Amino acid sequence: MRADGTFSVKSFVPTELVPEPAVPTGVPVGVAKMEKHFEGEVAGRSATLFTAAFDQATGIGTYVAMESFEGSLNGREGAFNFAHSATTSGSDRSAEFFVVVPSSGTGELAGITGTGGMTVEADGTHRIWFDYETG
């Protein structure tokens, strides 16, 4: 099945967590906590741990995120985890990865497996989709 939706970031809070031991690199690494709200066939909210090596000045970097989602996909209620990452050279996305964490589903989403993706349109609309199956 496929579920499409839009989302907005309700909070993005950088943490003090940094890699230890300190390793100097050309791009700083940081961790933030995020909350997102979803609408459409993907409806609900998520809590995210967002790790990135990113240069604010050039817009170049890579992120890795782990999200805990609760809500519904196509009206089926439950919760699950999904992970995603991408690299940007300033205005693009490449090396994208997106996966539903096996065995993480609850409720009507128990047994969920699959993949998905995200895009940000020119007008700033954030889109997400899941291509999934449930057990």
N, C-alpha and C positions, 0 to 999 in steps of 0.2 A: 504494500500500500504506500501511498504518498500523502504527506500532509504538508501544506504550505502555510506560512504565516509571516507576520512582521513583528519586529520587536523594538523596544526602546530601552536604553540603559538608564535605570533609575538612580544608580549610584556607582561611582568608581572611586574607591578609597585606597590610595597607595599605603603599603605597610612598611614597617621598618626592617622586614626580613630581607637579608642579603646573603649571598653565598659565602660560606666560611670553609676553609680559610680564604681570605681575600685573594683573588687572582686578577691582576690588572689586565683588561682587554681593551680593544678599541671602541667597544660599545658597552654602556652600563647595563647591568641586569637588575631588574626589580620585580616585585610581586605586589599585586593589588587584589582587593576583593571587589566583586561587582554584584549588583542585583539587576536583573533584566525582567521586563514584563512583555508577554507575548499575546498576540491577537490573531484571529483567523482559525484555520484548521489546527494550528498549534496555538493553544491558549493556556496561559498560566504564568508562572514566574520561575526564575532560577537564581541560585546562588553560585557564584563562579570564583575559582581561584585562578588568577590570570598572571602568568609569568612571561616576561618579555626581555629580550636584549634589543634595545631600541635607541636610536640616535634622534632626539627631538629636532635637532637642527636640520638634518637631511631627510628625515622621515624614513630612514632605512632601518630594517630590523626584522625580527622573527618573534612570534608569540606562541605559547602553548597554554591552553586553557582546559580546565576540568570543571564541568557544570553539573549541578544537581538540579534537575527540572521536576516541578510538580504541577500538574494540570491535566490537560487532555490533548490527545491527538485524534482528530476526526471524531470527537465526542467520547472517546474511551479514556476514562479517568485513571490516574495513577502517577507514579514517579519513576525516574530512572536517571542514570548518569550518562553524559556524553562528553567526549574529548575532541578538541579540534586545534589546529595550528595552521599558520600561514606565514609566508615571508612577503615583505614589501620592499620595493626599491624607491618608494615615495608615492607612486600613484597607481600601483598595480597590486595584484595578489598572485603569488605563485607557490609551488610546493605545498598545496593545500592538503590537509588531512582532516577527516571527520568520521567518527565512529561512535555508535552506541555501545556502552560498556556491557559486555555479556553478564548475565545473571543479576543486573542491577534493577530490573523492572519490578514494580509493585502494583497491586490492584488489578484493574483491567489491562494494564500494560505489563503484567508479569510475563516473562519470557521474551520480551522485546529484543530484537537484534536488528542491525542495519547500519546505514550510513546516512549522509546528508550533506548539507553545505550552507554557506552564507554568502550574501553579496550586499554591497552598499551601492545603491543607485546614485546617479548624478544629483538628484534632488535631496539626498541624505536619507532616503528610506532604507532601513535595514531589513533584509529578507532572510528567512531561514526555511529550510525544507528538510524533511526526513523521508527516506525511502526505507521502509521497515516492514517487519513481520512480527507477530506476537505468537506466543506459545499456545 
